[in-house]
Amino acid sequence: MDDESQRELKEFIEQESAKSQIQNAVHSFTSRCWETCISNAKSNQLDKKETACLQNCVERFIDASVHVVKRLQNSQH
């Protein structure tokens, strides 16, 4: 493999690793928010407390996602 091919392969692996980390974070936060916020999964509607909890959880998820992306970008430079 020449140097250019090795560089491209390294970049591809880093990008796929970053995608995997983000997907893992999404799954983790989704599971955590559900377990934390939803008390009755059999109900067809969320109550006000569950709605507020999910909204807060999503906002924290967005904050965490932005942090992860910035960190990954910084590690690639």
C-alpha positions in Angstrom: 0.0 0.0 0.0 1.4 3.4 -0.9 1.4 6.4 1.5 -1.7 8.0 0.0 -3.7 4.8 0.3 -2.6 4.4 3.9 -3.6 8.0 4.7 -7.0 7.5 3.1 -7.6 4.3 4.9 -6.6 5.9 8.2 -9.0 8.8 7.6 -11.8 6.4 6.7 -11.2 4.4 9.9 -11.2 7.5 12.0 -14.4 8.7 10.5 -16.1 5.4 11.0 -14.9 5.3 14.6 -16.3 8.7 15.2 -19.7 7.6 13.7 -19.6 4.6 15.9 -19.0 6.6 19.0 -21.8 9.0 18.2 -24.2 6.1 17.6 -23.2 4.5 20.9 -23.9 7.8 22.6 -27.3 8.1 21.0 -28.2 4.6 22.1 -27.0 5.2 25.6 -28.8 8.5 26.0 -32.0 7.1 24.5 -32.0 4.2 26.9 -31.1 6.4 29.9 -33.8 9.0 29.1 -36.5 6.3 28.6 -35.6 4.6 31.9 -35.4 7.9 33.7 -38.5 9.6 32.4 -41.1 7.1 31.4 -42.9 5.5 34.3 -45.7 3.8 32.5 -44.7 2.5 29.1 -48.1 0.9 28.5 -49.9 4.3 28.4 -50.6 5.9 25.1 -49.8 9.4 26.4 -47.1 11.0 28.4 -48.0 13.1 31.4 -46.6 16.6 32.0 -43.8 15.3 34.2 -42.6 12.8 31.6 -42.8 15.4 28.9 -40.7 17.8 30.9 -38.2 15.1 31.8 -37.9 14.0 28.2 -37.5 17.6 27.0 -34.7 18.2 29.5 -33.1 14.9 28.7 -33.1 15.7 25.0 -31.6 19.1 25.7 -28.8 17.5 27.7 -28.4 14.9 24.9 -27.9 17.7 22.4 -25.3 19.4 24.7 -23.5 16.1 25.1 -23.6 15.4 21.3 -22.1 18.8 20.5 -19.4 18.2 23.1 -18.6 14.8 21.6 -18.4 16.2 18.1 -16.1 19.0 19.1 -13.9 16.6 21.0 -13.7 14.3 18.0 -12.9 17.2 15.7 -10.1 18.4 18.1 -8.6 14.9 18.3 -8.4 14.7 14.5 -6.3 17.9 14.2 
